[in-house]
Amino acid sequence: MAFKQNLLNARHHLVFLVGLALAFSLVLSLEQREFDNDLIDRLHFSSDIPNPKPRPLTAQERQWAQSAWRYFEANTQESGLVNSVDGYPSTTMWDTASYLMAVIAARRLQVIDEGEFDRRIRNALVSLARMPLFDGILPNKVYDTRTLALVNYDNSPNERGIGWSAIDIGRVLVPFNILAWDHPEYTQGVNRVLQRWNLSPLLQQGVMFGARVNRELTELVQEGRIGYEEYAAKSLALMGQDVSQALRYTDFLKMVPIDGVAVPTDKRDPRRYKAHNYVVSESYILDGLEYGWDRISHEFAWRVYQAQQARYQRTGILTAVSEDNIDRPPYFVYNTVFSSGQAWHATTDTGEHADQFRTLSTKAAFGWYALYQDEYSEKLLAKAATLESPDKGFYSGWYEILGETNTALTANTNGIILESLLYIREGRLLNVGKGSGQVQLAAKER
């Protein structure tokens, strides 16, 4: 009784203390928000990032372009689409984007002639306009390249499909934009594809959502982590879509020291958001090759690259990590700079450890070389150049623990190699408004 009476007597003090605690929590929250919003302003931007100018390819580089193109010659189906992996008749929108970018690069590098370019682009656009959509809304995550049927990731038929990927759809819009701006004769074909798509469920209040099937129901899940999220959002922005939240670097940004370099990571908890954070080379490389980076991704890409260079200096192991197919189970591994709270973590898409399969990624080596052309990227390229197959392009990489070649052959590896070589010659690949003259932003005051 005495305890209850004491509580009643002290209730005013207790209310005051609870209020004080809430106010303190609010101040901390606001300070944290201010810190997050202010982080970019306080970020040190590097002044020594290499910026090589476009130049003609060497004879060796032209030979590499011809070699990379052989993958697509060997893996094109009658449908007009290309296998994502050598001999495996399946593709995603990401891999189809790699194919279309490879065709564009091969033509500009004069690896193929105008007739072959025209035939390949038209065939691919016709198939993309014919293929069934998931729930009649957007492209399924995976298709059979022979029949255009909706399939599972193991290429088994799935009449309904398994959902869509916002990141993959964002990537395929990159070659669509290049075709519309630089090759307007294909604009009508691109429109036929896009007119069937409904982007409304994919974009809600500036956030990108993917779809998956859960107990026969379509479930929307926020998609994209730092690096990939901003890269995919940029092409949607070019289509006039609201991706204001997806383009924000600071909302979930956390800088993590890795081998002496503060590397940008995403602090969203995979247990809550049902998606892992993979800090890899690929999203930053594509952002640089295709868009020429923005100020922030320019700095973040440099840090991701510098961390890999620092690991090489510490261990003597050439490091260029990315997501890659591998030639044995589990067949796909994310070789990361950082993931799931660990530096240099190699993992499957289900979160299982795969460190024994960590590889030097061939496409990452070519990409970093194209973008920086410095001493370390030349070392990476020298190793990647040894991973050429006799007749189907370049293998995916080199296992650093096993000490052998990862003999997987993919559209993504060879497509990014062709993109990288075109970047060396022309600079960024997506130039909205190119050839339309200098843009006049405002009337000059008189």
C-alpha positions in Angstrom: 0.0 0.0 0.0 2.8 2.4 0.9 4.5 1.8 -2.5 1.2 2.6 -4.4 0.7 5.7 -2.3 4.3 6.8 -2.9 3.7 6.3 -6.7 0.6 8.5 -6.5 2.4 11.2 -4.6 5.3 11.2 -7.1 3.1 11.0 -10.2 3.8 14.6 -11.2 7.5 14.0 -11.0 7.1 10.8 -13.0 5.2 12.6 -15.7 7.9 15.2 -15.8 10.6 12.6 -16.1 8.8 10.7 -18.9 8.3 13.9 -20.7 11.9 14.8 -20.3 13.0 11.4 -21.7 10.7 11.8 -24.7 12.0 15.3 -25.3 15.6 14.0 -25.1 14.8 11.2 -27.5 13.3 13.7 -29.9 16.3 16.0 -29.7 18.6 13.0 -30.5 16.4 12.0 -33.4 16.4 15.5 -34.8 20.1 15.8 -34.4 20.6 12.4 -36.1 18.3 13.6 -38.9 20.3 16.8 -39.2 23.5 14.8 -39.2 22.3 12.6 -41.9 21.1 15.5 -44.1 24.3 17.3 -43.5 26.6 14.4 -44.1 27.1 15.1 -47.8 28.0 18.7 -47.0 30.6 17.5 -44.5 31.9 14.8 -46.8 35.4 15.3 -48.0 35.4 15.2 -51.8 38.6 13.9 -53.3 40.5 16.1 -55.6 42.8 13.5 -57.2 40.4 11.2 -58.9 41.7 10.3 -62.4 39.8 11.7 -65.3 41.1 10.2 -68.5 40.0 11.8 -71.7 38.4 9.8 -74.6 41.0 8.3 -76.9 41.2 5.9 -79.9 41.4 2.2 -78.9 44.7 0.4 -79.2 44.9 -2.6 -81.5 44.8 -4.8 -78.4 41.7 -3.1 -77.1 39.9 -3.5 -80.5 40.8 -7.3 -80.4 39.2 -7.5 -76.9 36.0 -5.9 -78.2 35.8 -8.4 -81.1 36.4 -11.2 -78.6 33.7 -10.0 -76.2 31.2 -9.8 -79.1 31.7 -13.5 -79.8 29.7 -14.4 -76.7 26.6 -12.8 -78.3 27.2 -14.4 -81.7 27.2 -17.8 -79.9 24.2 -17.2 -77.7 21.6 -15.3 -79.8 18.2 -17.2 -80.1 15.8 -16.9 -83.0 13.5 -14.9 -80.7 16.1 -12.1 -81.0 17.1 -12.3 -77.3 20.4 -13.7 -75.9 21.1 -16.2 -73.2 22.2 -14.7 -69.9 24.7 -17.6 -69.5 26.4 -19.5 -72.2 24.1 -22.2 -73.5 21.4 -21.5 -70.8 18.3 -20.2 -72.6 17.1 -17.8 -69.9 17.4 -14.0 -69.5 16.4 -11.2 -67.1 15.8 -7.5 -68.0 19.3 -6.8 -66.5 20.9 -9.2 -68.9 18.8 -8.1 -71.8 20.0 -4.6 -71.1 23.6 -5.9 -71.2 22.8 -7.4 -74.6 21.3 -4.2 -76.0 24.3 -2.2 -74.7 26.6 -4.7 -76.3 24.9 -4.2 -79.6 25.1 -0.4 -79.3 28.8 -0.6 -78.3 29.7 -3.2 -81.0 28.2 -1.0 -83.7 30.0 2.2 -82.5 33.2 0.3 -82.3 32.6 -1.0 -85.8 32.7 -4.6 -84.6 29.4 -5.1 -86.5 28.0 -3.3 -89.5 24.8 -1.3 -89.7 22.8 -4.1 -91.2 23.5 -6.5 -88.3 22.9 -3.6 -85.8 19.5 -2.9 -87.3 18.5 -6.6 -87.4 19.5 -7.3 -83.9 17.8 -4.2 -82.4 14.6 -4.7 -84.3 14.3 -8.4 -83.4 14.9 -7.7 -79.7 12.4 -4.9 -79.6 9.7 -7.0 -81.4 10.2 -9.8 -78.8 10.2 -7.4 -75.9 6.9 -6.0 -77.2 5.4 -9.5 -77.5 6.5 -11.1 -74.3 3.8 -11.7 -71.6 4.0 -9.5 -68.5 3.7 -10.4 -64.9 0.1 -9.9 -63.9 -0.2 -7.9 -67.1 1.7 -5.1 -65.5 5.5 -5.3 -66.0 8.2 -7.7 -67.3 8.6 -10.9 -65.3 12.0 -11.3 -63.6 13.0 -14.1 -65.9 12.1 -15.4 -69.5 12.9 -18.3 -71.6 14.9 -16.9 -74.5 13.6 -19.5 -77.0 9.9 -19.1 -76.4 9.6 -15.8 -74.4 7.6 -17.8 -71.8 7.6 -16.7 -68.2 9.8 -18.9 -66.1 11.4 -19.4 -62.7 15.1 -18.8 -62.1 15.8 -22.4 -62.9 14.0 -21.8 -66.3 11.1 -24.1 -65.5 7.8 -22.8 -66.9 5.7 -20.6 -64.6 2.5 -19.4 -66.3 1.9 -16.5 -64.0 5.5 -15.5 -63.3 7.5 -14.7 -60.2 7.3 -10.9 -60.0 9.3 -8.0 -61.4 12.6 -6.3 -60.4 12.6 -2.5 -60.3 16.4 -2.5 -60.5 16.4 -4.6 -63.7 13.7 -2.5 -65.3 15.6 0.6 -64.5 18.7 -0.9 -66.2 16.9 -1.8 -69.4 15.7 1.7 -69.7 19.3 2.8 -70.2 19.6 1.3 -73.7 16.0 2.4 -74.4 17.1 6.0 -73.7 20.2 5.7 -75.9 18.1 4.3 -78.8 15.5 7.1 -78.4 18.1 9.9 -78.3 20.9 8.6 -80.6 18.9 6.3 -83.0 15.4 7.8 -83.3 14.4 5.4 -86.0 13.9 2.9 -83.2 11.8 5.2 -81.0 8.5 3.7 -82.3 9.8 0.2 -81.5 10.8 1.4 -77.9 7.4 3.0 -77.5 5.6 -0.3 -78.4 7.5 -2.0 -75.6 6.8 0.7 -73.0 3.2 1.3 -73.9 2.3 -2.1 -72.4 4.1 -1.4 -69.1 2.3 0.1 -66.1 4.9 1.8 -63.9 2.4 3.0 -61.2 2.9 0.0 -58.9 6.7 0.2 -59.3 6.9 3.8 -58.2 5.1 5.0 -55.1 5.8 8.4 -53.5 9.3 8.5 -55.1 10.2 5.0 -53.9 10.9 2.0 -56.1 9.1 -1.3 -55.5 9.7 -4.7 -56.8 7.0 -7.5 -56.8 7.1 -11.1 -55.7 4.5 -13.9 -55.3 3.7 -14.8 -51.7 1.1 -17.5 -51.2 -0.4 -16.8 -54.7 -0.7 -13.1 -53.9 1.4 -10.3 -55.4 3.5 -8.6 -52.7 5.3 -5.3 -53.3 8.6 -4.8 -51.6 10.8 -1.7 -51.5 13.8 -2.4 -53.8 17.3 -1.0 -54.1 20.2 -0.3 -51.8 22.8 2.5 -52.0 24.6 2.4 -55.4 22.1 0.2 -57.2 19.1 2.2 -56.1 20.4 5.5 -57.4 21.7 4.0 -60.6 18.4 2.4 -61.5 16.4 5.5 -60.5 18.3 7.7 -62.9 16.9 6.1 -66.0 13.4 6.3 -64.6 14.0 10.0 -63.9 14.8 10.4 -67.6 11.4 8.9 -68.3 9.8 11.7 -66.3 9.0 9.5 -63.3 9.1 10.6 -59.7 12.0 8.8 -58.0 12.8 11.6 -55.6 13.2 9.3 -52.6 15.1 6.6 -54.5 17.7 9.2 -55.7 18.5 10.4 -52.1 21.9 9.1 -51.1 21.6 10.2 -47.5 18.5 8.6 -46.1 20.1 5.3 -45.1 23.8 6.2 -45.6 26.5 4.8 -43.3 30.2 5.3 -43.8 32.2 2.2 -42.8 36.0 2.1 -42.6 37.4 -0.6 -44.8 41.1 -1.0 -45.2 41.5 2.6 -44.2 38.9 4.0 -46.6 35.5 5.3 -45.5 33.1 3.3 -47.8 29.5 4.2 -48.3 27.1 1.5 -47.2 23.4 1.1 -46.6 22.2 0.8 -43.0 18.8 -0.7 -43.7 18.4 -4.0 -41.7 17.9 -7.0 -44.0 15.7 -8.6 -41.4 13.2 -5.8 -41.6 13.5 -4.8 -45.3 13.9 -8.3 -46.7 16.9 -7.3 -48.9 20.6 -7.4 -48.4 23.1 -4.6 -48.8 25.8 -5.4 -51.4 28.6 -2.9 -51.8 30.2 -4.0 -55.1 31.9 -2.4 -58.1 29.1 -2.9 -60.7 26.6 -0.3 -59.8 29.2 2.4 -59.6 31.0 1.3 -62.7 27.7 1.4 -64.8 26.9 4.8 -63.3 30.2 6.1 -64.5 30.2 4.4 -67.9 26.7 5.3 -68.8 25.9 8.5 -66.9 29.3 9.9 -66.2 28.4 9.9 -62.5 26.9 12.7 -60.4 29.1 14.5 -57.8 28.2 12.1 -55.1 28.5 8.8 -57.0 31.8 10.1 -58.4 33.2 10.3 -54.9 31.5 7.1 -53.7 32.8 5.1 -56.7 36.3 6.3 -56.0 36.1 5.2 -52.4 34.8 1.7 -53.4 37.7 1.4 -55.8 40.3 2.7 -53.4 39.2 0.2 -50.8 39.9 -2.6 -53.3 43.3 -1.1 -54.1 44.0 -0.9 -50.4 43.2 -4.5 -49.9 45.6 -5.4 -52.7 48.3 -3.3 -51.0 47.6 -5.1 -47.7 47.4 -8.7 -49.0 49.0 -8.7 -52.4 45.7 -10.1 -53.8 44.4 -8.3 -56.9 40.9 -7.2 -55.9 38.1 -6.2 -58.2 34.8 -7.5 -56.7 31.3 -7.6 -58.1 28.3 -9.9 -58.4 29.1 -12.8 -60.8 27.9 -16.1 -62.1 30.3 -18.9 -61.2 30.8 -22.2 -62.9 29.7 -24.4 -60.0 27.1 -24.4 -57.2 25.8 -22.1 -55.9 26.3 -20.6 -59.4 25.9 -16.9 -58.4 27.9 -15.1 -55.7 28.0 -11.5 -54.5 31.7 -10.7 -54.0 31.4 -7.6 -51.9 33.5 -4.8 -50.4 30.9 -4.9 -47.6 27.8 -6.9 -46.8 25.8 -8.1 -43.8 28.2 -6.2 -41.4 31.3 -7.8 -42.9 34.1 -6.4 -45.1 35.2 -8.5 -48.1 32.2 -10.8 -47.6 31.2 -13.3 -50.4 27.7 -14.4 -50.1 24.8 -16.0 -52.0 21.5 -14.2 -52.5 20.1 -16.2 -49.5 22.9 -14.9 -47.3 25.0 -18.1 -47.2 28.8 -17.7 -46.9 30.6 -18.2 -50.1 34.1 -16.8 -49.3 35.8 -19.8 -51.0 34.4 -18.5 -54.3 35.6 -14.9 -54.0 36.9 -13.9 -57.4 38.6 -11.1 -59.3 35.7 -10.0 -61.6 36.7 -9.6 -65.2 34.0 -7.0 -65.9 34.9 -5.0 -62.8 38.6 -5.0 -63.9 37.7 -3.8 -67.4 35.3 -1.2 -66.0 37.7 0.3 -63.5 40.4 0.4 -66.1 38.2 2.3 -68.5 37.1 4.8 -65.9 40.5 5.5 -64.3 43.3 4.1 -66.4 45.7 4.4 -63.5 48.5 2.1 -62.3 46.3 -0.2 -60.2 43.5 -0.5 -62.9 46.3 -1.5 -65.3 47.3 -4.3 -63.0 43.6 -5.5 -62.9 43.3 -5.3 -66.7 46.5 -7.3 -67.2 45.1 -10.2 -65.1 41.6 -9.9 -66.7 43.1 -10.0 -70.2 44.4 -13.5 -69.5 40.8 -14.8 -68.9 39.8 -14.8 -72.6 38.0 -17.9 -73.9 39.0 -19.4 -77.2 35.7 -18.5 -79.0 33.0 -17.1 -76.7 34.4 -13.9 -75.1 35.8 -13.5 -71.6 35.3 -15.8 -68.6 33.7 -14.2 -65.6 36.8 -14.1 -63.3 39.6 -15.7 -61.3 39.0 -17.6 -58.0 41.5 -16.0 -55.6 41.5 -19.0 -53.1 41.2 -21.8 -55.6 43.7 -20.2 -57.9 41.8 -21.1 -61.1 39.6 -19.5 -63.7 35.9 -19.0 -63.1 34.9 -20.3 -66.5 31.3 -19.0 -66.4 30.5 -17.1 -69.6 27.8 -14.5 -69.4 26.1 -11.7 -71.3 26.7 -9.3 -68.4 30.4 -9.8 -68.3 30.9 -9.4 -72.0 28.4 -6.6 -72.4 30.1 -4.5 -69.7 33.5 -5.2 -71.3 32.1 -3.8 -74.6 30.6 -0.8 -72.7 34.0 -0.2 -71.0 35.9 -0.2 -74.3 33.4 2.2 -75.9 33.7 4.5 -72.9 37.5 4.6 -73.5 36.8 5.9 -77.0 33.8 8.1 -76.4 33.3 8.9 -72.7 29.9 8.4 -71.1 27.5 6.5 -73.2 24.2 8.2 -72.4 24.1 11.7 -73.7 20.6 13.1 -73.4 20.2 16.0 -75.9 23.5 15.2 -77.6 23.7 17.0 -81.0 20.9 19.4 -80.2 23.3 22.2 -79.5 24.1 24.1 -76.4 21.3 24.2 -73.9 20.1 27.7 -73.1 18.9 27.6 -69.5 17.7 31.2 -69.1 17.5 34.3 -71.2 20.5 36.5 -70.8 19.9 39.7 -69.0 20.4 42.8 -71.0 
